[in-house]
Amino acid sequence: MKTLLVSTYEMNHQPLGLAAPAAALRARGHEVRCFDLAVETPSPMRFTEPDLIGISIPMHTAARLGVALARRVRRLNPKAHIAFYGLYASPLSETLLRDGLADSVLGGEYEPALCGLADSLADALDLAADGSTTRSTKSSMPGAVELRFDRQDYPLPDRAGLAPLSQYASVQTAEDTRLAGYVEATRGCAHGCRHCPITPVYGGRLRLVQPETVLGDIDQLVALGAGHITFGDPDFLNAVPHSMAIVDELARRHPAVTFDVTVKVEHLLEHAALLPRLREAGCLFVTTALESCNDEVLGYLGKDHTRADMDAALALAEQNGLTVRPTWVAFTPWGSVEDFAEMLDFVEGHGLIGHVQPVQYALRLLLPLGSPLVPLLEEQGHLGPYDDEGLSYGWTNPDPRVDPLQAELATIVEQAATDLTCDDSAQQHHDHDLATFARVKAAALAALGRGDEPVTVAPQPETPAPRLTEDWFC
């Protein structure tokens, strides 16, 4: 049976959300083609032939693009069976099925569900070939929603037919720029941060990807030219023995290859003894979700850390020679303009301006369907209507200065993003981030009624911090 797997956006890395299910489906004998809308030019012919079209939506931006794509695919190939899969699939299932955009919605561990669906559709087509039914897969499994958490033997991702790594994000340091690959050592998360889209789907479940699968994928990515590996786990230290064994073996097999990981603040503190081991294995930087400098906001988000913990975690990282790249939820229903200014002071005071992508300064809390924050905000009177196009609930903040400031900052960072390209040097990006920060700080001071004050920025490290050349996180 002809199957097309489509990725719309995966933070500008070669999509694992295509490579992993492609391997599973091909192992079952299905003909699979992959298409990445983020880097390839769409052709109507790609969508008119397949019997099954799977649309990967692992994140919010991908979901919005996937919904728009499904509308076009329905017109091009009304007989095809459209299946959405990935993290955002099951929370959106009611909308996708109600609007006729999906015939199946597969959440959680999607490879077994996709294989079962493809097998069933292939059987239906075999019957059609015998003349006993019509050759339409659209209604073979109408309205099917499947949410699975199988402890599976993960297939070695099959990256055949994907665009080359050179079309995706690279890692950039003061010395060089290298191609980057993307893998996951775990799925799900053991924690329950209330603003995270993983929480309502996995509910604290954690699934370990077999080390031989992760390392085999790293081997093939290195063979494809990768000099750096991003571990996309929501928290790399959720399963310490498992994850550390993988990076130890990565260092043994490929001593020149660097990597980056994401780690919660509480785990940086809890596992401080592991930080030298990460650095020695080749960890180039650690992404950590600081989110806010306001302890009350951190409590609402369920972050399980405080402002004091953030200071301590950064000090530990610095002591152990690890670069930290923090992320923020700059605008929430609870934070004031003063809170935003305090966040800027934190970034500036810790010498982190070159470590924070400017887009972070304009990020607004997303409230997708199923978010644990929705009932809380409704109770507090902050919840707005659901936006079918934006795939998020609106919210209000009692501080009337918040929304105008966020809108102004969105314009500033969007303009900043167009001023540079991935081909510009690390130093150019570093200098540009400093200049953008000054504009952001000026806007914040104006919102505070201090627009007449001169904008000064504390001295920052001169050496550019290592970074990926993709600045988006949602």
N, C-alpha and C positions, 0 to 999 in steps of 0.2 A: 504494500500500500504506500502511496506517495504521501510523505509527511514533510511539512515545512515548519521549522522552528524559527521564531522571530524574536530578536531582542530589539527593543527600542532605545534603551540607554542603561548602561551599567557603570556609571561614574568613569567613563572613558577607559575602561580596561576590557581586554578581550573577554567576551561574555562567558563566564563559567555556566551561566544559566542556559546556554546552548550546548556547550561541550559535554556537560555531564549527562543530560537526558539523551543527547545524540548517541552517546556511547551505549546507554542502556537500550535504546530502541534499535540500534543497528545490531546489537547482540541478539535481539529477538527476530532478526531477519527483515526489519522494515527499511524501506528506502527513505533516507533522511537527508534533507538539505537544510542548511542554516543561512540565515540572513540577518545582518546587523544594520538596522535602520540608522544607527548613529554614525556609521562611516561608509555605508554603501548606498548607492543611488537606487531607489525603488523602481521597479519595472512592473507594469500590470501583469505581464506574463508569469512573473514569479508566483502570483497569487491565484491564477485561474486554473492551474493544473492540479495542485495538491488536493487530496481527499481529507486530510487532517491538517489544520493550521494551529500550532501551539504558540501562544503569545506569552512571553516571559515578562512578569511584572514584579521584580524583587524590591522595588522602591517606589516612592511617590511620583517622581518625575516620569519613571517608566510606565506607571499605571495610567497617568494622564495621556501620554503618547500612545499607549496601547489601546485605550478606549477610542481615540481618534482613528487609529489604524483599523480597528475592527469595523468601524462604520464603513470605511472604504472597501474593506475586504468583502463585506456582506453584498455590496453592489457588484463587485467584480466576480465573485464566486459564491452565489447563493446556496449551492449544494454542499459546499465544504462544511465540515464539522469544525467549529472554532472552539478551542479550549484555552482558557487563561490558567496560568500556573505561576507559582512563586509566592513570596511573602504577602503581597497585597491582594492576592486572588480571593482567598476565602472571606476576608472582611467586606469585599466588594461584590460578593456572589449575588446577593439579592438584586442589586442594581444591574449587574451584567446580564442576569437572566431575564429580569423584568423588561429591560430595554431591547432584548433580542440580540445583544452583542455576543453572547456566549451560549454554546450548547452544553459545555462542561466547564466546571470550575474546580481546579485541583490545588489544594493547599497543603502546607506542611512539607512532608517528604514526598516530592512530586514524581520522582522517577518511577516507582512501582505503579502509581496511579496512571501515569502517561502510558506505560507499557500495557497495562490492563485495558485502557481505553483503545489503544491502537490495535490490540489483538481483537477486541470485540468489533471494531469497525471493519477490520480486514475480513472477519467472518461474515459480516453483513454484506460486504462487497462480493465475496465469493458466492453468496446466495443470489445476489443480483445477477452475477454472471450466468447462473443456471436458469435465469428467467423467472425466479419465484418471487422477486421483489424488485423495487426500483433502485436505481443506482444513485441514491442520495444519502450521504452520511449525516446530513444536518439533523435529522430527527431520530437517529439511531439510538441515542441516549439523551432524550430531551430533559433539560433541567437538572442534570446530574451535578451534585456538589459532593466532593470527596475531600476530606481532611484526614491525612494519615501521618502517623509518626513512627513508621516501621523502623526498627533497628536493622538497617540493611547493610549488605556488603556493597559499598559504593563502587561503581565502575570507574576505571581509569578514564578521565575525561578524554573525549575524542575531539581534537582540535582541527581535524581535517576539514577543509572548506571554509574556515574562518579567515577573516582579514588578517594580514600580518601584524605582528606586535608594533611595527613602526607606525601604524595608523592610530595607535592608542597612547595613553599617557606614558611618559618616561619619568625616571627619577633624575633630579637635577641637584648637583652639589656645586660648591665653589670650584671644584676641580674638573668635573666632567658631567656629561649627560648620558644615561644608559637606558636601554629598553627595560621595561618592567613587566613582569608577569603577575598573575593574580591567582591565589589558591585559598581554600578554606580548610582548616584542620578540624573545625567543629561547625555544627549548625544549631540554631536555637540559642538560648542563653539561660543560665541558671538564675539570673536576677530578674527583677520586675520593675525596672524604671518605667514610670507611668506614661512618659511621652514617647516611648520607643515602640515602633510598630511590631517588634518581635513579641512583646509581652502578651497582647491579646491572642496571638496565634499559637505560640509555643507554650505559654503559661508556665514558664520555669523549666521546661524540658530542655535537655541538652543531648545532642547526638554527636558521637565522635566519628570522624572519617578515618578509616583505617590508615595507619602510618604509611604502609606500602603504596596506597593510592595517592596520598598527598605527595610523597617523595617521588613517585613515578611521574606525577604531573609536573613537579618541579624539574625533574630531569629533562622532560620533553620541552618545557618552556626554555630552559637553558640552551637546549639544542636549537631552539628557534631564535636564539640571540639574546635572551633575557640576562641582564647583569644584576637584576634586583628583583625581589619577590615581595609582593604585598600579601600579608595574611589578612583576609577580610573578616575574620571572626569578630563578632561583636565585643568579645573580651577574650584575648588570647590566653589569659591565665585562669579561665574557668575550669580547665582540666590540666593542672600543672604538669604531672608526670608525662601525660600524653603529648602536650604541646612542646615541652622542653626537650623531650626525646627527638622530636621532629627537627627542631632547629639545631640540636647537636649534630644530628646526622647530615643535615643540610650543610653545616660548616665543614664536616668531614669530606663530603662528596664534592662540594663546590666552594672551596675556601675564599675565592675572590668575589663570590656573590653576596651582596648585602640584602637586608630585608627590613620591613617595618611591620609593626604590630599595633593593635589597639588594646589598651588596658584601662580598666576603671581606676579611679583615684584610690578607692579602698584596697584594690589589689596591689597597686604600687606600694602602698604602705605595708600590707600584710605580707607581701612576698619581696620585701626589700633585698633579702639575701640573694635573690635570683637576678637582680639587675646587672651585676658584673658579668654574670654568665651570658645574659642576653647580649650585652655589648661585645664580649669576646667572640660570640658566635657570629657577629656581623650585623647586629641591629643598628640601623642607621638613624631611626627615630621612632618615637612612640607617640601615637595619637591618643589623647585622653579627653574625655568629655567633662570639662569643668562646668559648663553650662551657665552658671550664675555666681555672683559674689554675695548674694543675699541668701542667708541660711533658711529663711522662710520659703523662698522660691524653691530652693534645693529640696526642701521637705515635701512640697507639693509635687515635685517631679519624681520623688522617690529615689533620689540619687544615692542615699546612704553615705554621703560625705558632707563635710562642712567647709566653710571658707578657710578655717585653720588647717584642715586636712590638705587643702589645695596647696597652701604654702609649704607644708611639710613634704608633700609628694614631689613638688618641684625642686626642693632642696635635695632630696634623696637622688633624684635623677641627675642633678648637676654634680653631686658628689661622685656619682658612678659613671660620669662621662656620657650620659644619654641625652640626646636632644628630645624635647617634648614639643609636640604640636597640639595645642589645645583647641577644642571646639566649644562653641557657645550656642545657647538659645537666647539670643540677645533681647527678644521681645516676647513677653508673656502677659497673661491677664493680670498678674500680680506685681510685676516690676515697674518701678517709677523711672522717670528720666534721671533722677539721682542715682538709682541703681545702675543704670546704663553708664553714667559717668564714672561710677566706682569700678565697673568692669574695665573701662578704658584705663583708669589709673592702675589697676592691677596688671594689665597687659604691659603698659609703659614701665611701671616700676620694676617688673620682673625681667625687663629686656626681651619681651616676647613679640614685639611688633613684627619682626621679620619671620615669626613662627606662625602667625595667624593670617589665613587667607582673608582678604578684605570682605569677601561675600559674607563672612561670619558676622560682621557688624550689623547686617540688615536682616538676619534670619528671624522669622516670625514663627511662633509655635504652631505646628500643624496638628490638627485634630481629626484624623481619619475615622471612618466608621469603626466602631469597636474600641476606640481609645478609652482606657480606664479614667481619663480625665473628664470625659463628657458628662457623666453624672455629677461629678464634683462641681464643675463649672455651672451646670444647670441649677444645682442647689444654691450656689453662690450668686446666681443671677448674672453671670458673665457670658453665658452661652448664647451664640447667635444661630441663625438658620444654617442648614447644611447647603453647601454649594456643589451642585451636581457637576459643574465643569471643573472646579478646583479640587474636588474630591476631599473636602475638608469642611468641618464646621467653622463658622465665624466665631469670634469672641470679642468682647469689649474690655477695655481697661479703664478704671475710674479716673486715671490721670489723663486729662484731655490733651496733654502735650505729647503723649506716646505715639499715637498714630501719625501725626504730621512729621515727627522726627524719623520714624521708621520709613515713611514714604520718601523723605528727602535722602536718607542714607541709601535706600535701594537705588535711587538715581545715581548717587555718587559712585557706588561700587559697580553698578552696571557699566557706567562710563569708564571706570578704571579697568574693567575687564577687557574693554575694546582697545585700550591703549597699548597693550603688549601682546605678543604672540608666544607660542611655545618655543619658538626659535631664539627668543631673546635670552641673554645670559642670566645666570643666577644673580649676578650683581645688579643687573638692570631690574630684575623682579624685586630684589631686596630694596633698592633705592625707591622704586615705585610704591612698594608697600608702605614705606616710611612717609612718602608724600601723601598717599591716600589716607593714612592714619591721621595726619595733620588736618585734612579736610573733614574727616569724621569727627575729630575732636572739636573743631571749630563749630560744626553743626550742633554738637551736644552742648557746648557752652552757650550758644545762642538760644537753645531751647531752655536752658537754665536761667536766661535773662542776663547772661554775662558775655554777650556778643561783642562788647567793646574791649574785652581783655585780649592782650596779645596771645597768640597761640604758640606756646613753646613745647618742645618735645624733649624729654630726657635723653641723654646719650644712650645709644643702643649698640650691641655688638656689630663690628664692622664686617665680619665674615658672614656671608649668606647662610642661613640654615638650610639643611637638605629638605627637599620638597618634591612632591609629585606635581606634574605639570597640569593636573586637573584640579580645579578649585571648588567643585560642587560636592555636596554631601547628602542631598535629600532625594 
